[in-house]
Structures are given as structure tokens and as C-alpha cells.
Amino acid sequence: MLKIVKDEKSPKREEKKSQYRPLSTDLPGNQVYFISLGCPRNLVDTEVMIGTLLRAGFEIADHIKKADFIVINTCAFLEESRKEALDTIQEAYDSCKKGAKVIATGCMVQKHKSLIHERFPDIHYMLGSGDVQEILQAVEAKTQGDFITDRKSFIEMGEVPRTLSTPKHYAYLKIAEGCKKRCAFCKIPDIKGPLKSKPKEQVLKEFRLLRNQGVEEIILIAQDLGDFGKDLGYMKSDGLVDLLKDLSNEEGNFWIRLLYLYPDEISDELIDLMKKDTRILRYVDMPIQHINSDVLKKMHRKTTKDDIITTITKLRKELPDIVIRTSLIVGFPQETDEQFEELCTFVKEYKLDNIGIFSYSKEENTPAASMTGQIPEKVKNQRVEKLAKIQKQIVQKKNKALIGKKVEAFIEGFHPDSRLLLKGRFSGQAPDIDGIIIINEAQNVDAFGKRFEVEITGTSEYDLIGRVI
């Protein structure tokens, strides 16, 4: 079984009272339990590890207590992510059966191997974030060890096995890793390395493979989709548009969703392509981080306030039904009360559909960490709460405006709170990060993972309520 913990959905964890306890050295069997922390790119790496072990004859445990091996793919993006990784390893030790072996992989291992080993000296094996293909070596090792090279990220190529852990109707397709930008607050280039794109032919091959497996929604992911191909000399200047043109030539009634597309890279050509092929969803995850031009400059962002507003205005003019998701950082060093209020005013006026709001995290070895004017945690928390309250009112108003409308939606399964309800998702809702449709009338549903016409009948907080027609 795979337990997935998403970065934007992960609640803050309380300090653990339990203590590390060493494990028996009894030889285990072949049941493996996976926990994937962080972003969808990490999840793809986890799926590669699952596929590798299944091909080698291992089995996936349906509960952590049954597992002979527990593999935790970690994230190290923020301080909270690192704490979550350590807490999760601790939970694995607290929950596992005698003789089980714990394996840590991913970004936390790459950057903080000594910290993990100091806290958990009996950990069986560690793999770096670019070395997930060595998972078989890790589980077959008779003694403790690690495999950590200078490869900071992993891009599966050729015939590398991958077993999907998502529901059968959607999957992530990682088209690049690393990042060529140098935002002042971000450790991604340090953690994941420079931009590394897949060759377009490999992306097309994987896309077709996913389609042959029955996947109907393919979510393109990278740290920055707009930079796809810029590290490959033979690619055109706009590699993403070039790729999407080829994907548009593929047959079938599928969805393509774009996650993480910076505002300065949303070109007229890309918008025209979205207009022509509705299979490229009218949905963009466009991280803008702030709206004040001085703050953006200090963040080392390429866009100004005017640039961002121009992009939003153009998107809404050319694609009236576009759904825009973004992320914002409050409490960046030297952010004044006036600059924060400017951000609040922008959110009220431009009414973006979904916003992930983050309190600035002071990350070691980033330019922002050494800046003067660090904002007190209390002030940052107050700003997060205020902005979240504003956005909640906007989302609820937008959701109410959808009442009476009909949308095409995947019916994904039973609602987690009641088997009397189902859950669905339309094109304006990305898996795991946006709201859902709570389905309370579903007589016509004959299978999960299919699309049905749904009428929106009400709202519930960030979610919609609907009935299958």
C-alpha cells in the first residue's frame, strides 16, 4: 500500500513523545509499505520504486504493521517538511512489526543524511533523491548502508518500470526536474539541481503508455513547466508549446492539466493552443508569490505587478472559463504593512479561484535568509490568517455562483465521511489540492473513474455539492 502525504495538505504535526527504538536484525520477508511525502514529482519517483520492486517479486503491504520494509520518500523543501520527514520515520518505527526494516529516500536524505542517521542510527538504508532506481539494492542489502550520489533528481527514462498509485483515471507525468530560476526564498535549485528536461520523444512515449493504461487525465508536472526544453539545445524556444502541439495530435477524449506555470511564461501561443484544444484544461497553477513590485524584485522574481495583472486579464479575456490557482508568500523579509495590504487588495479585486498561502520560511543558504528585516513569526501568522479569511470569502462566493450550472466531472469514489455520498471533481479542481464535488444523488453512476454530467446544487466550505444527471 502507498500512503501519500501532500505538501499543501499536510497538517502541522505535534512533537512526538515516543522515542527512537532500534529494531531487531531478523531477516524480513518481501512485503513493502510506501509513504510518499511532498510534491507530485516525489510521488512519481515513489511509483518508480514500487514498479521496480514489484518486477523483482516483492509485494506491496496493505498496512504498515504487515510490512517487512517501510520506504519513506522524503521532502526537504521547508523546515516543516524536514520536521515532517523525521516525524514520519519515527512513526514508522513506532508502528512497524518486529524485524521490519526502515528505508529513507529522497530530498531529506540528499541534504540531511547525517541528521537522519543521528536520530535513527539503526535505519537500514538511505537513497539519495537522484538514486531511487537503486531501491532493489536497498531492500536486498544484508547490512546497513546508503547509496547517495551527486545526482540530485531522478528522471525515469526508457524502460524503467513504474506502477501508478493514483486512481486509474488520472496520473502525473513528470516532464522535467530541477530549476533554472534562483528565487531568493527557494532551495529547490540547491536540493534538486539545475533544470533537467526529458527529451520530447520520451514524454510522448510515456503519455501514450499512460493512455494505453486507460488514464484519462494526465497532469504535466515540473518545478516550472514553462522552462521545459530550455536545457536541450535542439528544442524550440517555447518547448512547452511545442510539446503540447504534439500532444494535441494524439487521439482520444483525454484531459491535460498544467501544474506550475509561471506568469511570464504564459504566452499568446499557449493561450491560443488552449483555446483550440479544450482537452488542454482551462486551468493553470500560476505561482505569483506576491503582487508588490518591490517585494517581487527582492524575491528575484522576473515579473512585476503590471506583468501579473496583464497575464490574468489576458487569460480571462481569451479563456472566460479559466480557473486560476496560485501561491502567495506573506512575511517575506522587509514586507511592510502597506505592501501586505496591497496584496490583500489585489486578492479582493482579482478574485483568483484558489490560493495556497504560505508563511515565509527562512531557509539556510538562500539569499533571503541573510536579508535584514526578518518578520516576527507572530506577525507572519497574523498575515496568513487575514489573507486566508479574505480568500475563503471569495471562494465561497465563487462556488455559490456555480449553483445551477452543469459540469463534466470524474466520479472518483465514496466520500471519506460517508458511503452514502460520492466524491467527484470537475476540470477546475486538481486532485488533492483543490476542493471536490460532494455527490448526494448518484443513481446513474455505474462505475468509478468515469466522467458524468453533474449539476451543482449547493456548496460546503471549499467544496461543491452536486447530483449526477
ROMILO-262675 format. One record per residue: x, y, z of N, C-alpha, C in turn. Coordinates in steps of 0.001 Angstrom, whole numbers, plus 500000, padded with zeros to 6 digits. Atoms other than C-alpha are relative to their C-alpha. Last residue first. Example, Ala and Ser with C-alpha at 12.3 -4.5 7.8 and 13.67 -1.06 7.14 Angstrom:
<rs>
499180498810499940513670498940507140499230501090500730 500890498810500000512300495500507800500900501200500000 
</rs>
This chain:
<rs>
501200499924500830472257513856485858499849498712499209 499726500539501335474696513223488674498709499980499219 500699501253500297473933515475491611500341499587498573 500631500187501298476056518188493140499282498677499882 500938501121499851477585519782496203499268499843498677 501301499843500651480671521958495887499143498793500334 500490501036500906483629522086498254498678500393499365 499257499891501267485583524935499860499495499030498945 498658499467499794483046525382502705500696500170498643 499640500356498632480039523303501613501454500404500213 498595499871499623478252524425498461500185499559501449 499703499302498761474985523707496657501490500074500259 501220499665499259473184522175493690500260500771501281 499609499466498702475892521842491039498745500511500717 500588498686499736474563519661488226500393500435501403 500397499722498622476884516830487222499412501404500075 500489498631499901477402515287483807499424500206501399 501453499866500084479443512127484175499643501486500019 500544498649499985483075511189483691498492499977499800 500605499573501263484347507751484676499471501424500148 498948499684500957486775506756487418499484500373498629 499145498887499601484135504998489490501079500215498945 498609500348499748481496502841487864500747501248500440 499821501444500103477734502646487258501444499561500225 498583500343499984476778506129488399500155498485500000 499531500335501346473208506881487302501474499586499947 500610501241500480471693506718490782500568499547498663 499092500662500943474188509288492042499435498696499462 500953500736500838472425511914494113500807499364498871 501039500576499128474468513235497049498859499349499227 501119500499500798477724513916495189498974499337500933 500660501012499173480168516094497117498727499576499271 501462499940500070482175517904494444499459498865500859 500643501086500734485806518367495429498528500332499817 501180500621499424488091521163496608499466498875499128 501206499183500067491589521872495353498844499269500670 499681498645499567494977520387496303498796500936499961 499330499858498707494358516628496326500290501424500445 500028500999498923493471516245492647500799500449501215 498871500923500116493074519460490632499970499015501163 499531500511498714489620521055490556501116498981499771 499463498902499204488557523282487685500526499573501350 498712499577500555488163520299485352500647501128500794 500104499499501372485476518758487526501330500613499597 499050498917500272485963516511490548499844500440498557 499682499770501398483674513986492192500923501191499845 499211498795500239483059512465495599500346500085498518 498862500211500870480295510060496489500790501299499888 499625498916500894477897510098499425501157499557499114 501250499547500601476066507355501302500248501132499008 500196500782501222479445505734501916498641500298499369 501233500790500053480093508533504380499907499249498679 500804499892498783482977510665505615498759499118500005 499329500580498830485631509652503058499161500024501272 499523498894499180483193510262500156500632499423501265 500823499619498862482925507147498039500632501186500730 500169501016498961484673507029494712499088500485501092 498752500655499606486137509147491932499841498932501075 500486500516498731483207510400489893501067499044500506 499681501373499643485016512411487253499319499660501324 499161500298498839483193515571486333500299498514500097 499546501370500179481572517273483357501003499694501109 498592500202500324479833520399484572500257498523499747 499707501407500256476269521683484778501452499876499539 499224500302501199475447525038486363500267498499499899 500863500050501170472626525536488832500731499688498710 501243500733499741474918526601491662499065500118498789 500066501201500830478230527776490188498707499220500198 500322499584501371477862531316491548499892498808499059 501453499766500051477741529815495056499562500403498593 500683501291500000481248528440494485498481500170499909 499833500607501317482587531853493505499266498668499918 500838499243500929481110533401496652500091499426498593 501400500337499716482575530649498833499058500744499065 500280501355500483485953531031497162498537499638500226 500013499968501466485974534807497680499628498635499438 501234499327500405485003534517501347499873500042498480 501106500921499724487749531948501903498671500608499570 500123500947501094490255534233500176498846499035500220 500457499294501208489677537086502621499742499009498872 501402499628499759489923534774505630499419500721498783 500803501216500158493119533238504277498520500295500198 500130500258501429494637536715503854499143498762499739 500808498954500628493915537626507456499779499718498522 501403500135499584495131534319508858499118501035499320 500557501206500620498362534390506868498518499888500314 500215499679501416499005537985507945499435498800499243 501161499104500088498504537138511608499678500330498546 501205500800499771500863534174511277498740500851499904 500230500848501175503552536354509731498717499195500156 500511499126501062503181538946512502499700499182498749 501351499573499618503543536303515209499374500855498913 500939501078500302506520534755513426498570500413500316 500296500901498876508412538056513525498934498973499627 501300499717499377509394539458510082499762499022501155 500774501243499867513071539425509088498739500283500814 501442499785499964514167542987508321499184498732499978 500459499329498793517717542318507210498482500114499958 500522498643500113518360539766504490499664500575501363 499034499046499454520588536773505189499522501445499896 499698500339498609517838534168504798500937501016500645 500943499347499093516528535870501664500330499746501462 499739498560499851519637534954499670499091500683501014 500749499270501022519164531232500397500264501490500189 499272499880501265521844529281502246499144500528498851 498553499816499975519564528280505140500580500020498581 499265501202500378515843528610504598501489500300499873 498596499601500142513836531235506448500854498764499772 499132500880499227510250530152505836501450500370499718 498602500081500428507801532811504653500810499146500971 499194499098499188504242531976505702501458499828499588 498880500517499229502436530272502866500650501118500800 499371498895499278499028530854501309501064499437500928 499246500598498909497851528424498627500798501099500677 498707499455499591495273530288496597500580499136501117 499412500733498876492316529020494595501366500580500304 500872501106499607489917530772492220500511499240501221 499494501247500563491614534146491958499249498819500614 500815501175499664489432537089492921500467498720499287 499819500916501128491176539950491124499440498608500249 500402499453501295489943542764493358500050498963498881 501417499609500011489949541096496780499548500406498601 500784501230499865493273539301496195498508500316499954 499919500747501259494840542547494921499130498746500057 500851499288500956493613544463497962499982499286498652 501397500275499636495126541860500285499038500654499014 500283501379500375498461542085498436498553499637500317 500092499984501466498439545881498730499689498595499475 501351499526500301497697545424502443499782500099498490 500923501102499731500859543321502698498569500412499677 499824500980501078502861546041500986499098498789500202 500618499454501217501437548665503329500118499012498843 501449500115499851502224546584506423499307500468498727 500635499016499124505781546305505184498503499725500122 501359499722500454507494543234503770499322500943500996 500217498580500302511131543669504846498614500287499437 499221498968499335511803539921504807499748501395499425 498653499984500582508914537915503286500797501125500661 498940499909499009506026537793505750501391499880499424 500111498810499149503447536532503300501133499982501014 499158500020498806504110534137500424499785501300500754 499537498710499508501416533534497817500839499796501258 499453500067498650500563530503495694500558501370500362 498691499403499781498285530498492674500488499692501399 499507500289498657495285528793491104501368500640500145 498625499627499676493497530199488102500283499687501466 499853500098498548490385528606486623501472500243500312 498731500433499428489717529757483050499916499958501528 500266500997498968486063529971481978501272499487500669 500883499502498938486480533250480102499734499006501131 500566501252499487489510531981478151499083500337501174 499927501014501051490704534864475933499351498680500404 500622499501501221489587537679478243499930498909498937 501450499930499798490264535822481470499271500532498773 500551501350499844493742534796480383498483500041500092 499986500649501316494536538292479123499388498603500074 501028499353500827493472539923482400499906499331498631 501314500420499494495489537443484466498892500554499117 500176501422500302498586537999482307498631499511500448 500180500144501455498270541809482387499744498542499629 501378499576500284497773541739486174499705499870498509 500914501009499462500940539700486597498562500351499661 499872501225500795503033541924484323498955498965500435 500673499776501285501729545105485995500050498751499119 501446499958499766502694543813489445499253500153498676 500442498864499192506164542985488190498498499884500225 501211499264500325507538539682486931499774501164500955 499847499293501274511022538182486829498812500902499688 500989500438500982511128537177490502500137500855498737 499315500381501246514321537713492457499022499405498985 500146501457500119512339537776495741500755499438498802 499175500570498934513663541302496318499938498477500000 498606499776500382512225542277492930500939499403501043 499677500950501074508880540694493815501457500144499567 499847501312499362508813542663497079500393498954498960 498758499951499227509442545894495183500259498670500697 498845500116500902506780545029492599501328500034500753 499248498752499938504073544359495172501293499861499212 500452499083501048501951541440493965500753501318500031 500360498695499420503331538443495815499514500882498867 499303499771498729504158534726495324499695501339500660 499547498611500154502972534592491643500743500493501244 499480499404498759502618530813491339500516501423499773 499077498930500372500452530017488290500536500675501262 499424499786498677498573526738488562501167500941499781 498567499784499859496590526997485348500339500175501478 499576500002498608493201525561484426501497500238500016 499949498571499678491329525828481161500268500146501505 501000499419499110492173522210480512500218501492500219 499052499308499125494147521148477479499140500870500912 499448501087499188491424518831476142501148500507500874 500573499948498650489717522053475044500457498825500864 500149501388499540492051522214472057499522500008501447 500281500912501111491821525463470073499703498577500466 501284499664500614491515527861473001499603498977498943 501044500387499039494285526147474946498610500315499453 500070501455500022496526526430471864498925499485500955 500676500392501240495745530114471535499839498485499925 501420499696499826496669530629475206499213499586498757 500549500994499073499984528866474670498507500221500198 500073501268500729500741530955471590499415498903500883 501182499941500861499892534147473456499815498683499255 499888499243501247502478533170476049498675500025499245 501310500264500614502099532107479645499897500882498761 499862501025501039505802532069480521498655499598499389 499242499449501123505946535323482492500153499014498862 500769499038500812503096534086484697500756500545498802 499750498652499520504956530942485883499348501027499069 499682499260501216503375527592485104500132501476500374 498823499169499775503190525107487938500485500638498697 499704499567498631500685522373487105501349500708500046 498689499380499862499202522020483622500195500484501427 499985498931499000496304519581483206501440500505500170 498627499659499642495770517512480069499938501182500957 499713498692499419492349515837479792501501500136500197 499266499949498747491522512964477473500076501437500512 500671498977499205488942512295474774500641500056501383 500655500387498763491122510390472334499420501191500745 501435500232500068493608510815469520499452499666501384 500386501323499506497045512374469911498479499868499975 500183500892501151497736515399467710499606498588500407 501305499703500587497164517709470672499712499143498774 501006500716499208500092516013472394498598500237499452 499903501430500318502348517180469564498959499194500779 500469500158501381501138520766469925500043498523499601 501464500044499979501526520461473689499418499880498595 500457501287499467505199519570473310498475499890499936 499611501011500984505954522554471059499520498612500439 500965499881501096504030524808473423500276498956498936 501295500475499516506097523513476333498950500063498902 500072501454500032509382523843474448498661499465500446 501144500298499149508951527530473733499743498499499951 499929499081498869512432528388472432498834499783500963 500380498649500367512427525270470254499988500883501251 501405499644499802514294522213471458499752501426499521 500766500195501220517588521130469885498532500407500136 499650499097501084519786522635472577499122499886498770 499728500902501118518065520918475459500203500852498752 498660500552499798518307522990478654500396499060498867 499030498920500168515373525165477593501433499545500252 499241500047501240513277522043476999501077501057499849 499759501305500620510673522706479683500759500145498684 498595500116500360511138526154481203500312498681499307 499648499065501066507432526916481152501447499928499567 500320500546501320506623523780483114500499500895498881 500427498871500827508434525099486202499769499484498582 499897498847499107509134522681489054499513501250499271 498585499637499952507755520079486719500086501100501046 499392499370498836504368518420486293501486500236499765 498594499700500275502036517529483433500594500758501183 499619498743499367498809516027484761501490500220499776 498552500039499842497314513357482541500458501378500437 499507498671499632493572512841482912501497499881500283 500739498981500747492053509894481044500410501429500342 499976498725499287494400507076482074499337501077499144 501340499507499704493296503816480463499949501308500751 500422500579498726496627502001480549498620500492500420 500268501421500241497103502745476862499575499270501271 501285500089500702496751506444477706499630498537499741 501058499707499031499546506138480252498615499892499353 500062501140499097501791504449477698498902500199501041 500738501068500692500943507101475142499875498758500875 501394499569500144501990509860477537499166498885499365 500648500232498712505146507949478430498535500410499967 500064501442499764506187507746474780499274499692501307 501067500532500853505327511393474172499825498507500213 501270499540499437507439512425477155498833499434499193 500249500800498807510331510285475912498676500386500652 500405501335500451510130511840472435499696499082501186 501416499988500362510185515299473990499509498622499593 500194499815501444513506514587475646498508499905499656 500040501236500775513114514871479396499975500348498517 501223500366500721514165518175480872500115498610499402 499691501197500796516836518749483520498700499519499355 501050500519500876516854522190485133500493498808499193 500426499173501130519614522609487682498894499325499189 499039499759501055519821520737490987499451500861498875 500277500803501196517052519250493080500962500237498845 500441501358499660518024520426496571499939499120498750 498983500629499160520102523512495734499646498546500286 498795500234500815517872524507492816501114499315500790 500171501059501002514822523857495054501239499816499117 498860500919499967516070525919497994499941498944498901 500231501402500371513743528891497454501285499186499986 500516500739498852513468532292499160500091498489499828 499220499723498792515613534384496829499590499151501189 500816499179499106514220532861493641500682500092501363 499303499839498724517046531492491508499210500953500897 500229498714499353515478530110488348500730500035501340 498989499065500480516956527225486357499837501386500611 500501498659500322515045524568488279501150500903499578 499091498903499739515326520837488919499431501343499553 499634499884498591513209518190487257500976501156500160 498708499391499683511391517968483944500209499970501503 499304499694501246508490516266482163501354500659500235 498918499063499702506954514479485138500805500229498736 498931500221500976503694512864484030501056501082500221 499054498910500198501170512541486834501070499590498990 498610500284499663498265510140486609500837501243499734 499054498888500147494490510134486365501386499581500447 500381499034501027491708507611485647500935501200499892 499690500406501372493148504549487379499747501082498955 501142500694500612493269506106490824500216499830498504 501195499167500076496825507138491763498816499167499502 500650500099498697499485504631492776498744500847500065 500784498856499548500739504000489267499362499717501357 501351500474499686503400501323488854499213501155500599 500734499083499130506580502436487118498605499435500191 501378500345499623509229500308485460499389501051500909 500061500019498537512262501969483814498555499711500421 500899501046499529512022501003480126499961499904501527 500038501317500624513459504144478615498990499071500626 499787500051501445513893507038481012499823498564499513 500041501355500547512883507975484541500091500051498480 500906499968501145514074511398485607499988498611499387 500137501211500803515623511481489057498972500218498901 501374500279500405516954514488490915499978498820499049 500959499430499061520029515487492882498552499730499640 501208499785500797522559513213491197498888500481500941 500216498563500182525658513764493366498833500294499062 499068499407500954525438510167494549499747501503499908 500299498579500169523805508721497647501064500603499098 499590499767501385523569504957498015499589501430499691 500655498915500724523351504040501688500557500050498586 499200499327501007524150501221504064499268501169499387 500349498590500176523024498916506830500889500648498940 499541499123498929523676495225506295499574501431499709 499957500794498772522108492419504296500437500831501194 498766499859499239521126494751501462499918499214501308 499284501272499988518226493357499436501288500054500813 500765501002499264515883496227500288500737498663500080 500264499599498620518415498911499368499271498902500777 498765500163499234519753497199496245499752500308501467 499826501448499846516198496935494952501264499698500800 500828500481498897515677500643495650500152498496500210 499229500974499232518636501588493438499199499408501151 499955501240500780516389503299490862500783498907500725 501122500865499634515642505899493559500006498678499222 499554501395500032519126507381493163498886499002500296 499786500380501388518540511039492310500308498531499813 501172499623500806516913511907495643500177499671498526 500101498598500355519579509996497542498838500275499055 499766499745501420518911506523498945499853501491499727 500414498687500480519202505545502615500388500149498529 499361499545501233519322502076504156499474501388499659 499416501058500819518506500110507308500772500543498803 500721499989501270517996502871509855500708499081499008 500252501365500458519585501731513124499280499958498654 498751500698500341521221505086513901499796498588499474 500399501400500166517863506901513719501225499168499592 501287500239499327518306510463515013499615498527499968 499823499667498582521996510684514125498729499694500795 499232501090499384521433508835510854500224500255501486 500827501207499925518649511217509850500751498891500732 501070499740499040520700514301510722499111498774500167 499438500137498660523754512914508936498947500218501075 499723501402499659521809512341505719500467499847501441 499883500093498543520464515886505631500204498556500450 499464498811499355520664517142502035500301499828501481 498992499347500826520219514037499898500694501134500749 498782500809499977518398512094502603501126500716499271 499487499898498639515833514848503089501295499202500139 499292498732499799515444515083499318500594500133501394 500463498684500402514542511465498639500825501171500503 499543499561501320514829508079500279499649501471499814 500324498614500318514561506580503758500600500371498650 499148499430501050514437502830504363499535501425499720 500430498678500460513055501216507531501040500551499025 498880499119500303513488497482508134499474501293499382 500172499205501224510907495312509830501170500961499835 499192500495501110512224492837512427499846500773498717 498630500345499650509484493410514980500724499433498774 499839501261499290506385494916513419501470499745500297 499624501190500765506130498562512465500111498764500886 501133500789500499504118501300514161500389498645499426 501003500239498957506570503167516406498947498990499568 499407500832498953509457502789513959498978499659501083 499760501319500595507291504075511129500606499054501034 501273500729499996506042506899513314500155498606499416 500273500410498615509642507992513929498715499184500082 499092501124499731510295507989510173499781499489501418 500547501154500717507182510130509763500894498770500177 501149500523499253508300512558512451499439498740499348 499483500649498792511688512955510765498869499405500828 499267501190500400510059513633507392500518499242501224 500965501038500340507504516005508919500707498708499610 500549500496498739510288518002510544499009498874499745 498946500807499377512024518284507193499536499423501332 499873501243500760508836519429505510501044499084500629 501127500860499620508205521998508261500050498665499269 499715500528498664511676523414507697498895499057500459 500122499018498931510844523769504020500341499344501332 500187498679500598511695521913500790499993501101501055 499180499114499171513143518806502432499853501457499587 499919498662500575510755516097501204500830500865500944 500090498780499210511029512389501991500065501268499159 499412499065500961510257509105500267499787501411500537 500533498647499830509645506729503175500739500925499048 499227499045500799510096503016502452499331501365500096 500770498755500059508898500560505102500878501032499308 499217498813500309510202497013504641499043501192499970 498637500397499669508819493810506169500972501143499728 498865499780500898505371495331506149501298499453500571 499720501240500725502343493867507896501314500065499228 499660501037499022502132496601510533500305498656499335 498621499846499558502306499265507807500430498894500958 499973499303498716499123498001506217501436500033500489 501192499159499908498214496826502700499911500723501340 500785500261498793501733495539502054498804500944500054 500324498770499289503007495789498460499095499667501185 501423499704499930504644492614497218499787501260500817 500481499527498704508209491911496090498504500302499916 500675501031499230508923489786493036499564500400501388 499019500902499386511577491866491274499356498951500895 499377500782501071509010493467488949500979498980500574 500999500969500468507036494544492007500593499115498911 500097501097499037510174496110493466498962498961499586 498741500743499966510953498213490401499901498792500926 499904500831501201507321499249489929501251499144499986 501004501064499889507072500457493528500108499049498815 499493500971499025510343502378493197499027498838500182 498898500716500652509116504049490010500567498945500951 500620500979500892505844504913491758501046499210499224 500476501109499168507827506582494537499390498913499127 498812500767499612509659508706491958499608498793500850 499575500726501199506290509756490524501229499153500312 500901501140500156505124510650494045500376499174498772 499571501051499086508175512838494575499152498750499829 498764500495500615507219514808491480500611498901500870 500256501075500963503693515002492913501247499481499297 500651499613501247505052517057495845499707498806499091 499660498897500884505826516237499445499196500066498725 500191498659499466505832512927501278500282501042498917 499446498970500880505383509421499864499642501375500544 500563498713499598504940506539502333500683501065499147 499421498729500429505494503044500961499257501178500613 500985498925499799504887499620502550500683501329499677 499468498638499936506844496598501334498849500993500129 501103499040500003506134492888501968500547501418500209 499971499191501223509019490590500943498837500978499899 500568500638501177510094488769504104500018500955498821 501407499801500313512429490097506809499545499172498805 500186499831501435515739488821508242498519500108499677 500575501177500640515873489368511999499797500273498516 499326500247501277518127492326512865499487498735499330 499334501294500063515745493520515572500660499847498635 500753501166500439514928497194515530500842498734500082 499363500802501047516345500100517484499200498754499701 499602501287499442513915502314519432500624499184498887 499474500962500956513507506013518766500367498704500725 498581499929500263511485507743521443500398498959498967 499322501288500071507777508443521767501458500198499603 499525500350498671506607511870522862500766498684499981 500204501381499600506325513143519297500574499749501384 498771500683499647506054516886518815499690498596500503 499562499738498645502748517847517235501293499241500256 499925501136499108502364517799513470500464500443501380 498840499886499137501181520694511348499971498870501020 500207499193498806498669519456508869501289500105500792 499482500613498792499817518246505440499760500902501204 501075500484499160497500519448502681500491499511501355 500899498912499650499907521658500762498892499568500942 499360498880499334502778519157500836499014501071500430 499741498881500902500754516047500107500554501198500762 500186498802499188501070512905502214500395501185499151 499547498773500640500553509742500179499701501168500922 500599498870499299500346506364501875500598501260499411 499277498737500028501098503589499444499210501041500758 500843498808500000500000500000500000500879501243500000 
</rs>
